[in-house]
């Protein structure tokens, strides 16, 4: 009869207990009710009702296939890596709910060659450049004067403000842009004709941090809800 040493027996017991505890934790944490324990931070404003699976969809293949594909990539037998566990959350996932034709600053505009320098300066390459998730806010872009990157040469023939845009630009008052202009142009409101009547910077910062919009309550476009998105995906 094969005799197992005490040391080897303790190792097997340790491995078995570790595997058992790991399995229990995996099952418990995989339950939708426990998603908050897995999240690296609070969901941004407007996303509070979403589930993890709304954005973190399952990757193609099973765990073994995903491991196999990544091992092959490591040794040079495969060109690209494979997503492990879940698909990467990229701009296309965002656009599935937020894409619209009348966006004043759609992401593809920043990809135009003429904006290469501005793109490098501003660091805008995807939605999360300004809307980084799991921060419990609306916008994580902290530079309120980012309009400078593309609009330094702006001039208007019939300027609607009592202070011309040319003068504001000359004085480098770039923070004033957002006091009149909703960046994506989605809120329905009438811009002020005098600078003193524009939206205070403090209210804009509060909006970035998740407070109500200072521009307007009515929008031209409302993001697709999770139910609508899933229904469209089935069609």
C-alpha positions, 0 to 999 in steps of 0.5 A: 500500500502506497504510504503518503508522507505527512508533508505531502498530505498537508499539501494536498489538504491545503490545495483542496481547501484553497480550491474549495474556498476559491470556488465558493468565492467565485460562485458567490461573487459571480451572482448579480447581487454582489456586483458592487464587490467586484466593481473598481468604483461607483458607476458614472452618472446615468449608468447607476442602473446598469449591470456589469454585463451591460458593458463587460460582455463575455469573451468568445470561447471558453476559459481553456480556449482563451488561455490557449489563444494567449499562450499561442500569442506569447510564443508567436504562433498567433498575431493577436491576444484574445480577451480573457473572461470578458470583452474589452470595453471600448468606444464601440460599446459606448456608441451602442447606446450613445451614438447619434447623428447630430453630435457636434463633436463625434469621436471620428472628427478627432481622428481626422488628420488635420486634428493630429496635433490637437489630438496629441495635445488633448489626448482624445482617442476614445470616449473614456478620454473624457468619460472614464468609468467607475469614478461616480461622475459625469466627466473626468476631463479636468481641463475646462479650456480644452476648446483651445486645442482646435478653435484658436482661429475662430472668428465670427462675422455676426458675433452674438455676444457683446464681447467678440469671440476674437477678443475672448480668444485674444485674452485666452478666456477659454473657460468661457466656451463651456459657459455658452456651448454644450460640447456635444450639443445635445441640450435644447437651450438658447445661448446668452447674448451677454457674458454676465448671463452665461452659465457660471463655471462653478455650475459647469464643474458641478455638472461634470461631477454628476449634478443636474445639467445647467444647460437644459433639462430637455435633450435632442437625444436620449441614450438607448436604455439597456432594455432597448439595447438588448432588444435591438441586439436580438433582432 
